[in-house]
């Protein structure tokens, strides 16, 4: 019995040594592989390749090849509907904008305010429509209201159009350049009336009125493109920016042409008056 026990102990010790040696070899190989994959060098780009101005410091020939840097993303190439290609270079993709930076950019944008008072509708029901369009681009908001099955949706659509016309008159901004920054409803002056009930009882009914306020804000397209998370979302905002710029240029050209025709008409009218006096 003693000899059998000693043999068993020796066998177990041999097995433990073998298992320990196998585990040690696996750990050492994994560490070697990790150190190999972790060691990399900066890529040397050819001068023929076009690199943005902000990224030239990262790919200059003076930089040491032994320096560990973060490789930027250069593969986000977007093609718009007209066939033009745009490349988005993000040297630090994990870095997010600070809230104060976003807030500072939004405070510099132009805003336009529209109001509608004494609406014969419940403020809670009107608030449902306002929450549906708040935060959307103006064109999308108008399209949603066109098919929204609510009784006061045409009223909210009218207020948005009226406010966008104010932006066009003041600064020449088109609906494609605006977004609904705020849209909300508040309580108006409620009228109390008698409510007749059965068995000689009565109560109070309220005829509710509401006020509505909307704020349209100019769209900051560079901020929208930068904060977009996917390439498709970046492409959507890029095409939106190009279309908005084209509409803005067309509207300005029409406005300049109209002013030129008005000046010509005034000159002709003065010439007729001078000819009549002589």
Secondary structure, DSSP 4 states (H G I P E B T S, - for coil): -HHHHHHHHHHHHHHHHHHHHHHHHHHHHHHHHHHHHH--------TTS---GGGGGGS-TTS-TT---PPPEEEEEEE-TTS-EEEEEETTTTPPPPHHHHHHHHHTS-EEEEEEEEESS-HHHHHHHHHHHTTSBHHHHHHHHHS---TTHHHHHHHHHHHHHHHHHHH---GGGEEEEEEEEEE--PEEEEEE-STT-EEEEEE--EEEEEEEEE--HHHHHHH--SHHHHHHHHHHHHHHHHHHHHHHHHHHHHHHHHHHHHHHHHHHHHHHH-
